[in-house]
Amino acid sequence: MIQYYSSRDSSRYLVSFEDALLKGLAPDGGLYLPDSIPKIDPQSWKTSHSLADLGKKVLHAWLKDEIPQAALNSIVEDALNFPCPLVKLSDDLWVLELFHGPTLSFKDFGARTMARLMQYFLKKRQEQRIILVATSGDTGSAVADGFAGQDNIEVVLLYPKGKVSKVQERQLIVSRPGVRSFAVEGNFDDCQRMVKEAFLDPDLSHLPLSSANSINIGRLLPQSLYYLWAITQLMPQAPAPVRGVTQDDYPVNICVPSGNLGNLTGGILAALSGQKVNRFIAAHNANHFFPDYLQAEVQAFDFHKTIATVSNAMDVGSPSNFERLYHLLADDVLKSWIWGTSIDDQSTFKRIKKSYEAFGYVACPHTAVGLEGVVRYRQATGDTSPVISLACAHPAKFPEAITHALNIETPKEEALELLWQKDTNVISLEPELESLKRQL
Ligand SMILES: *Cc1c(COP(=O)(O)O)cnc(C)c1O
């Protein structure tokens, strides 16, 4: 049975997946790590005909001792019910589009799967949870949407009023069963502080409060699936000379636009469970802690303040999943396997333009950071191996940035257009714990 231990516990006290999922953060403040990683036979996942099909096989290898296959199958089918296409830009560059879920970012994979896994265990235990989230971007809407309508679970969402984009706000406040949204008259830090205080407040200790942030292991496992799915789709599309050869002869690099490093950690888990990856490229925006660490000769943990950028879902000064990556792989392995770079807003806008000119492809700012990272990696290393770059959000979520870069109207996206016709439900809150307490 695969069990989980805290990154801060040298004695390696082990808990089940169920406990790690429902706790989120370990009691000592550490992040849960698996004590072993299942080796998944490539023949089994490479013959999958859909992401959900692949997900059932791979998650079964992780969870077979805690969730029967039939129950897991319905969780996965229900969660991963949207496409995840690999789109060819040129003979050596592909993008894996992770934005076809309901809230149009890759956060849907983790949030939807995690919500259904939690519901499964809570029903079994006959317990309830109230998920409290502070959000400034894609996580909140993915969590609200992923958890909406799940039995035994309610969601309370806090976001800073007027500090998120119009599209993002709309995604946060549309009415959803079991979800309450609060617009806090303050900034993101106020929202986070209120959530933290609520968890510690004795008056609220009778409530089954829980969190759903990106450090939960229940979000990372599903984020490993699309890496395997990318390779499954790549081989039939590979250029003629390599088509038909095994992947062993066709080393692939994968570029991950990164912020809190949860997406990249999913990729590392996929690779450790059996997918060949030549190199990972970690493309960060101006928040450059991780690229700095990768380039440093010695261990350096020089965390930074968060800098605001146009790729705002990656604005993380001190990525919390770094602690997990650092325990998963030795320092020298991390530094040789992952190549990192930091890309400023000006280069991001330029890359949106160049990708549009070269391939007719409209990339969101996060995706563009990745595509610029690919170019820099090739220049710096001379490695011309094929690259799959992850496309993390739909460009229609960032109309201002696209218009700024391309001088065109962003292509419309039906799911976003529909948002404007739906009912909304939001309550304004003073940035004080007392006002949140009254609501809870
Ligand atoms: C969350 C997010 C990222 C960053 O992913 P991490 O797992 O935090 O590294 C990148 N792009 C988009 C669109 C996101 O929503």
The ligand as an ORCA input file, in Angstrom:
! r2SCAN-3c Opt
* xyz 0 1
  C      -1.951     28.009    -11.581
  C      -1.524     28.384    -12.955
  C      -0.163     28.315    -13.348
  C       0.944     27.937    -12.398
  O       0.884     26.582    -12.010
  P       1.649     26.100    -10.696
  O       1.168     24.730    -10.448
  O       1.282     27.062     -9.607
  O       3.114     26.148    -11.015
  C       0.162     28.635    -14.669
  N      -0.773     29.029    -15.525
  C      -2.082     29.103    -15.199
  C      -3.053     29.566    -16.215
  C      -2.508     28.782    -13.902
  O      -3.804     28.882    -13.577
*
